[in-house]
Amino acid sequence: MRVVIDTNCLQSDELRAFLSASSDHKAVLPDYVLMEAYKPSRLDGLQAAFSVLSQFPRQVIALHGTASASALDPGAVVMAEAMISAEETEAFQTFCERLRVAGSNRSIARALEERSIWAQEQMDRMLASWSDSGAAIAEFSQRFTAQELRAMRQGQPTAAIFEKFMEWVELMAIHVFQQRPEIARPSPERLVDHFAYRNALSLCVLMISHLRDGRVSRKPARARNDAIDVLLAAYGTYFDGVMSEDALTNEAFHVARDLLGAAGATIGGHYLEHFGSPRPPL
């Protein structure tokens, strides 16, 4: 089983138990999770962030960047396999060794500090691009009538709401292809397997959650976390789920996975169906 790991589970007993259970269990790390894990500025904080994974360096899979995932054509490649960076995956073992000896090697410690600064700069750029979450929520809500918004808040979605929802997901995916003409546009049948579509689907599930709970805006830091939640949910549909303690991440993944399955998309398994969870459900 290959499971996408959220930053909030990197030091968890669940991750340790999952990796200990079988050498075939792999922790899948998207680029933004690695960047978030690099945020501690002190060496001891960085060592703590990777304390579990460093015990299982051969069971870690690092992915290419999200831009690379968006450029993949599901009609030409096996999506999950094509997302994996063999170079970064192999380099993780070296990273763990360097992290272990960094306390006694100043040059390695300095290199890790520089990497932490770079990671924070990358996250700050993402924070800036997601600072206007209120506009995104407002644009999404405008797709629905006042009666439909009320129905969503009451937990009573209708067929009309679902149809508008799915139409907006497709329009968002198409917008990505229009903005990035270098990306090969998949056939209509394989659109549901494209990363741009699954990312849009996960984002729209998140937007529904915001409307349901009466949120009209998000603070910039929380909006950035929302964007990462969406990415993790999308990645999880290609692998065997997401290990996360965040309710919105889990909801986005489960709903997106169910909708993709109903649409005939190629989806991964779900690790909790086989492995179980040592912690109570959210």
WOBELVEN-V161827 format. One record per backbone hydrogen bond with DSSP energy under -1.0 kcal/mol. CO is the residue of the C=O (numbers start at 1). NH is the residue of the N-H. Records with the same first field share a line. If there is no record, write none. Layout:
BEGIN
CO = NH / NH
END
This chain:
BEGIN
1 = 26
2 = 240
3 = 28
4 = 243
6 = 9
7 = 10
9 = 12
12 = 16
13 = 17
14 = 18
15 = 19
16 = 20
17 = 21
22 = 25
26 = 3
27 = 61
28 = 5
29 = 63
30 = 34
31 = 35
32 = 36
33 = 37
34 = 38
36 = 39
42 = 46
43 = 47
44 = 48
45 = 49
46 = 50
48 = 51
50 = 54
52 = 55
53 = 56
56 = 59
59 = 27
61 = 29
62 = 85
65 = 69
66 = 70
69 = 72
73 = 76 / 77
78 = 82
79 = 83
83 = 64
85 = 89
86 = 90
87 = 91
88 = 92
91 = 95
92 = 96
93 = 97
94 = 98
95 = 99
96 = 100
97 = 101
101 = 104
105 = 109
106 = 110
107 = 111
108 = 112
109 = 113
110 = 114
111 = 115
112 = 116
113 = 117
114 = 118
115 = 119
116 = 120
117 = 121
118 = 122
119 = 123
120 = 124
121 = 125
122 = 126
123 = 127
124 = 128
125 = 129
126 = 130
128 = 131
132 = 136
133 = 137
134 = 138
135 = 139
136 = 140
137 = 141
138 = 142
140 = 143
141 = 144
145 = 149
146 = 150
147 = 151
148 = 152
149 = 153
150 = 154
151 = 156
152 = 155
158 = 162
159 = 163
160 = 164
161 = 165
162 = 166
163 = 167
164 = 168
165 = 169
166 = 170
167 = 171
168 = 172
169 = 173
170 = 174
171 = 175
172 = 176
173 = 177
174 = 178
175 = 179
176 = 180
180 = 183
187 = 190
190 = 193
191 = 194
194 = 198
195 = 199
196 = 200
197 = 201
198 = 202
199 = 203
200 = 204
201 = 205
202 = 206
203 = 207
204 = 208
205 = 209
206 = 210
207 = 211
208 = 212
209 = 213
210 = 215
211 = 214
219 = 223
220 = 224
221 = 225
222 = 226
223 = 227
224 = 228
225 = 229
226 = 230
227 = 231
228 = 232
229 = 233
230 = 234
231 = 235
232 = 236
233 = 237
235 = 238 / 239
236 = 241
237 = 268
240 = 271
241 = 4
243 = 6
246 = 250
247 = 251
248 = 252
249 = 253
250 = 254
251 = 255
252 = 256
253 = 257
254 = 258
255 = 259
256 = 260
257 = 261
258 = 262
259 = 263
260 = 265
261 = 264
270 = 273
271 = 274 / 275
END
